[in-house]
Amino acid sequence: MPKSRIRKKKKENRPQLDIEVENPLDAESPSWLAPVMLGSFLIGLAWIVTFYISQTLYPIPDIGAWNMVIGFAFIGVGFSLATRWR
């Protein structure tokens, strides 16, 4: 049986770039991230607990159930910061 022809691979003509990529596992969080994250969680929790304990009169009486949205917004900010914590 005849031997098949060997194909040569084309060499790429692009120049090789020496780019140093920082290892994302070695990166540290900024020092302000953890306190702001925990503070946001606690403020959101305190906001919602205050809303329920005061029978919807506090923290801001005129907006009613929107107080829940504000409390969960603080908690959402805490979760978004938690995704950046290393």
MDTraj code that builds the backbone (N, CA, C; nanometers):
import mdtraj as md
import numpy as np

residues = "MET PRO LYS SER ARG ILE ARG LYS LYS LYS LYS GLU ASN ARG PRO GLN LEU ASP ILE GLU VAL GLU ASN PRO LEU ASP ALA GLU SER PRO SER TRP LEU ALA PRO VAL MET LEU GLY SER PHE LEU ILE GLY LEU ALA TRP ILE VAL THR PHE TYR ILE SER GLN THR LEU TYR PRO ILE PRO ASP ILE GLY ALA TRP ASN MET VAL ILE GLY PHE ALA PHE ILE GLY VAL GLY PHE SER LEU ALA THR ARG TRP ARG".split()
xyz = np.array([
    [0.0850, -0.1165, 0.0000],
    [0.0000, 0.0000, 0.0000],
    [0.0898, 0.1230, 0.0000],
    [0.0568, 0.2246, -0.0798],
    [0.1412, 0.3442, -0.0851],
    [0.1282, 0.4279, 0.0419],
    [0.2371, 0.4901, 0.0777],
    [0.2394, 0.5750, 0.1964],
    [0.1716, 0.7076, 0.1644],
    [0.0910, 0.7568, 0.2600],
    [0.0210, 0.8834, 0.2361],
    [0.1179, 1.0009, 0.2442],
    [0.0820, 1.1041, 0.1769],
    [0.1655, 1.2229, 0.1721],
    [0.1590, 1.2969, 0.3063],
    [0.2704, 1.3435, 0.3550],
    [0.2768, 1.4153, 0.4818],
    [0.2495, 1.5630, 0.4551],
    [0.1545, 1.6159, 0.5325],
    [0.1201, 1.7575, 0.5163],
    [0.2041, 1.8411, 0.6119],
    [0.2493, 1.9521, 0.5635],
    [0.3251, 2.0434, 0.6478],
    [0.2305, 2.1519, 0.6974],
    [0.2394, 2.1802, 0.8253],
    [0.1566, 2.2848, 0.8830],
    [0.2176, 2.4199, 0.8519],
    [0.1299, 2.5147, 0.8215],
    [0.1780, 2.6494, 0.7952],
    [0.2179, 2.7151, 0.9263],
    [0.3270, 2.7853, 0.9223],
    [0.3693, 2.8611, 1.0384],
    [0.2967, 2.9940, 1.0361],
    [0.2564, 3.0372, 1.1515],
    [0.1870, 3.1655, 1.1591],
    [0.2874, 3.2781, 1.1418],
    [0.2463, 3.3776, 1.0667],
    [0.3342, 3.4905, 1.0393],
    [0.3204, 3.6017, 1.1426],
    [0.2331, 3.5802, 1.2398],
    [0.2159, 3.6837, 1.3414],
    [0.3336, 3.6818, 1.4376],
    [0.3800, 3.7990, 1.4773],
    [0.4913, 3.8022, 1.5736],
    [0.4417, 3.7608, 1.7124],
    [0.5273, 3.6988, 1.7866],
    [0.4941, 3.6583, 1.9221],
    [0.5056, 3.7793, 2.0136],
    [0.4005, 3.8058, 2.0894],
    [0.3997, 3.9180, 2.1823],
    [0.4281, 3.8663, 2.3224],
    [0.5148, 3.9349, 2.3912],
    [0.5453, 3.8975, 2.5288],
    [0.4565, 3.9789, 2.6215],
    [0.3415, 3.9218, 2.6528],
    [0.2454, 3.9892, 2.7394],
    [0.2420, 3.9139, 2.8712],
    [0.2642, 3.9888, 2.9773],
    [0.2579, 3.9279, 3.1090],
    [0.1154, 3.9397, 3.1594],
    [0.0566, 3.8272, 3.1889],
    [-0.0797, 3.8242, 3.2401],
    [-0.0728, 3.8028, 3.3905],
    [-0.1393, 3.8922, 3.4625],
    [-0.1399, 3.8809, 3.6071],
    [-0.2313, 3.7658, 3.6471],
    [-0.1838, 3.6829, 3.7344],
    [-0.2623, 3.5693, 3.7796],
    [-0.3760, 3.6201, 3.8680],
    [-0.5017, 3.5958, 3.8314],
    [-0.6119, 3.6488, 3.9118],
    [-0.6212, 3.5837, 4.0499],
    [-0.5599, 3.4685, 4.0682],
    [-0.5647, 3.4042, 4.1986],
    [-0.4720, 3.4708, 4.2985],
    [-0.3707, 3.5419, 4.2482],
    [-0.2766, 3.6093, 4.3370],
    [-0.3254, 3.7477, 4.3791],
    [-0.4298, 3.7982, 4.3152],
    [-0.4778, 3.9331, 4.3449],
    [-0.5478, 3.9348, 4.4805],
    [-0.5326, 4.0449, 4.5499],
    [-0.5988, 4.0615, 4.6786],
    [-0.7100, 4.1643, 4.6663],
    [-0.8035, 4.1565, 4.7553],
    [-0.9127, 4.2535, 4.7592],
    [-0.8606, 4.3853, 4.8137],
    [-0.9228, 4.4944, 4.7730],
    [-0.8878, 4.6213, 4.8375],
    [-0.9291, 4.6176, 4.9849],
    [-0.8624, 4.6954, 5.0647],
    [-0.8881, 4.6905, 5.2092],
    [-1.0266, 4.7431, 5.2466],
    [-1.0878, 4.8236, 5.1623],
    [-1.2182, 4.8804, 5.1941],
    [-1.3332, 4.7854, 5.1589],
    [-1.3071, 4.6815, 5.0826],
    [-1.4155, 4.5996, 5.0290],
    [-1.4908, 4.5224, 5.1377],
    [-1.4207, 4.4535, 5.2239],
    [-1.4871, 4.3718, 5.3261],
    [-1.5707, 4.4558, 5.4234],
    [-1.5191, 4.5675, 5.4763],
    [-1.6040, 4.6470, 5.5664],
    [-1.7278, 4.7054, 5.4974],
    [-1.7128, 4.7495, 5.3726],
    [-1.8282, 4.8059, 5.3012],
    [-1.9291, 4.6963, 5.2708],
    [-1.8815, 4.5782, 5.2340],
    [-1.9701, 4.4663, 5.2046],
    [-2.0500, 4.4275, 5.3292],
    [-1.9816, 4.4064, 5.4406],
    [-2.0509, 4.3686, 5.5642],
    [-2.1432, 4.4795, 5.6132],
    [-2.0976, 4.6034, 5.6012],
    [-2.1820, 4.7160, 5.6407],
    [-2.3086, 4.7243, 5.5578],
    [-2.2963, 4.6980, 5.4298],
    [-2.4129, 4.7008, 5.3421],
    [-2.5120, 4.5909, 5.3785],
    [-2.4607, 4.4706, 5.4060],
    [-2.5484, 4.3620, 5.4505],
    [-2.6217, 4.4002, 5.5794],
    [-2.5474, 4.4538, 5.6753],
    [-2.6075, 4.4854, 5.8050],
    [-2.7060, 4.6014, 5.7973],
    [-2.6756, 4.7026, 5.7173],
    [-2.7682, 4.8149, 5.7013],
    [-2.8974, 4.7672, 5.6358],
    [-2.8873, 4.6841, 5.5334],
    [-3.0065, 4.6313, 5.4677],
    [-3.0907, 4.5475, 5.5620],
    [-3.0243, 4.4626, 5.6398],
    [-3.0967, 4.3793, 5.7358],
    [-3.1635, 4.4653, 5.8424],
    [-3.0904, 4.5623, 5.8969],
    [-3.1477, 4.6504, 5.9992],
    [-3.2638, 4.7319, 5.9434],
    [-3.2528, 4.7739, 5.8166],
    [-3.3591, 4.8520, 5.7527],
    [-3.4883, 4.7699, 5.7461],
    [-3.4754, 4.6442, 5.7019],
    [-3.5941, 4.5591, 5.6869],
    [-3.6521, 4.5211, 5.8236],
    [-3.5658, 4.4904, 5.9204],
    [-3.6140, 4.4560, 6.0546],
    [-3.6847, 4.5751, 6.1180],
    [-3.6287, 4.6943, 6.1014],
    [-3.6925, 4.8155, 6.1542],
    [-3.8283, 4.8379, 6.0893],
    [-3.8369, 4.8126, 5.9609],
    [-3.9634, 4.8286, 5.8883],
    [-4.0704, 4.7348, 5.9445],
    [-4.0336, 4.6098, 5.9727],
    [-4.1315, 4.5142, 6.0247],
    [-4.1662, 4.5398, 6.1702],
    [-4.0662, 4.5699, 6.2522],
    [-4.0921, 4.5907, 6.3951],
    [-4.1768, 4.7145, 6.4186],
    [-4.1560, 4.8183, 6.3409],
    [-4.2311, 4.9431, 6.3601],
    [-4.3678, 4.9377, 6.2930],
    [-4.4074, 4.8236, 6.2428],
    [-4.5360, 4.8060, 6.1741],
    [-4.5499, 4.9038, 6.0572],
    [-4.4467, 4.9071, 5.9746],
    [-4.4366, 4.9839, 5.8495],
    [-4.4363, 5.1361, 5.8695],
    [-4.4013, 5.1834, 5.9890],
    [-4.3957, 5.3283, 6.0113],
    [-4.2564, 5.3855, 5.9889],
    [-4.1543, 5.3081, 6.0136],
    [-4.0168, 5.3557, 6.0013],
    [-3.9425, 5.2677, 5.9042],
    [-3.8309, 5.2977, 5.8545],
    [-3.7408, 5.4110, 5.8666],
    [-3.7893, 5.5368, 5.7931],
    [-3.8586, 5.5244, 5.6815],
    [-3.9144, 5.6418, 5.6136],
    [-4.0656, 5.6202, 5.6052],
    [-4.1425, 5.6965, 5.6810],
    [-4.2854, 5.6665, 5.6921],
    [-4.3679, 5.6905, 5.5652],
    [-4.3315, 5.7865, 5.4845],
    [-4.4183, 5.8247, 5.3723],
    [-4.4055, 5.7355, 5.2489],
    [-4.3075, 5.6465, 5.2440],
    [-4.2922, 5.5673, 5.1218],
    [-4.3467, 5.4261, 5.1339],
    [-4.3898, 5.3873, 5.2522],
    [-4.4565, 5.2585, 5.2707],
    [-4.3683, 5.1394, 5.2388],
    [-4.4180, 5.0526, 5.1503],
    [-4.3492, 4.9272, 5.1194],
    [-4.2200, 4.9474, 5.0406],
    [-4.1948, 5.0672, 4.9908],
    [-4.0680, 5.0938, 4.9221],
    [-3.9497, 5.0825, 5.0170],
    [-3.9788, 5.0852, 5.1478],
    [-3.8721, 5.0615, 5.2453],
    [-3.8115, 4.9229, 5.2268],
    [-3.8925, 4.8261, 5.1866],
    [-3.8411, 4.6913, 5.1594],
    [-3.7437, 4.6944, 5.0415],
    [-3.7775, 4.7706, 4.9397],
    [-3.6908, 4.7811, 4.8222],
    [-3.5564, 4.8418, 4.8610],
    [-3.5595, 4.9421, 4.9457],
    [-3.4354, 5.0054, 4.9899],
    [-3.3504, 4.9063, 5.0698],
    [-3.4145, 4.8318, 5.1597],
    [-3.3407, 4.7325, 5.2385],
    [-3.2788, 4.6256, 5.1507],
    [-3.3558, 4.5752, 5.0541],
    [-3.3013, 4.4726, 4.9657],
    [-3.1973, 4.5307, 4.8691],
    [-3.2057, 4.6591, 4.8388],
    [-3.1034, 4.7217, 4.7551],
    [-2.9690, 4.7232, 4.8289],
    [-2.9708, 4.7539, 4.9591],
    [-2.8476, 4.7476, 5.0375],
    [-2.7915, 4.6061, 5.0388],
    [-2.8779, 4.5082, 5.0558],
    [-2.8327, 4.3688, 5.0563],
    [-2.7783, 4.3297, 4.9191],
    [-2.8423, 4.3780, 4.8117],
    [-2.7936, 4.3504, 4.6765],
    [-2.6560, 4.4094, 4.6520],
    [-2.6317, 4.5283, 4.7040],
    [-2.4986, 4.5891, 4.6923],
    [-2.3965, 4.5032, 4.7669],
    [-2.4364, 4.4518, 4.8822],
    [-2.3464, 4.3635, 4.9569],
    [-2.3122, 4.2380, 4.8785],
    [-2.4123, 4.1787, 4.8124],
    [-2.3851, 4.0594, 4.7324],
    [-2.2982, 4.0910, 4.6116],
    [-2.3200, 4.2042, 4.5495],
    [-2.2363, 4.2380, 4.4338],
    [-2.0912, 4.2622, 4.4759],
    [-2.0711, 4.3187, 4.5936],
    [-1.9347, 4.3364, 4.6438],
    [-1.8740, 4.2022, 4.6858],
    [-1.9578, 4.1099, 4.7311],
    [-1.9077, 3.9793, 4.7737],
    [-1.8499, 3.9007, 4.6561],
    [-1.8964, 3.9284, 4.5348],
    [-1.8430, 3.8576, 4.4188],
    [-1.7012, 3.9034, 4.3848],
    [-1.6591, 4.0181, 4.4342],
    [-1.5251, 4.0698, 4.4057],
    [-1.4265, 4.0415, 4.5182],
    [-1.4747, 3.9817, 4.6264],
    [-1.3894, 3.9579, 4.7426],
    [-1.3036, 3.8353, 4.7196],
    [-1.1756, 3.8458, 4.7479],
    [-1.0831, 3.7330, 4.7312],
    [-1.0250, 3.6946, 4.8638],
])
top = md.Topology()
chain = top.add_chain()
for i, resn in enumerate(residues, 1):
    res = top.add_residue(resn, chain, resSeq=i)
    for name in ("N", "CA", "C"):
        top.add_atom(name, md.element.get_by_symbol(name[0]), res)
traj = md.Trajectory(xyz[None], top)
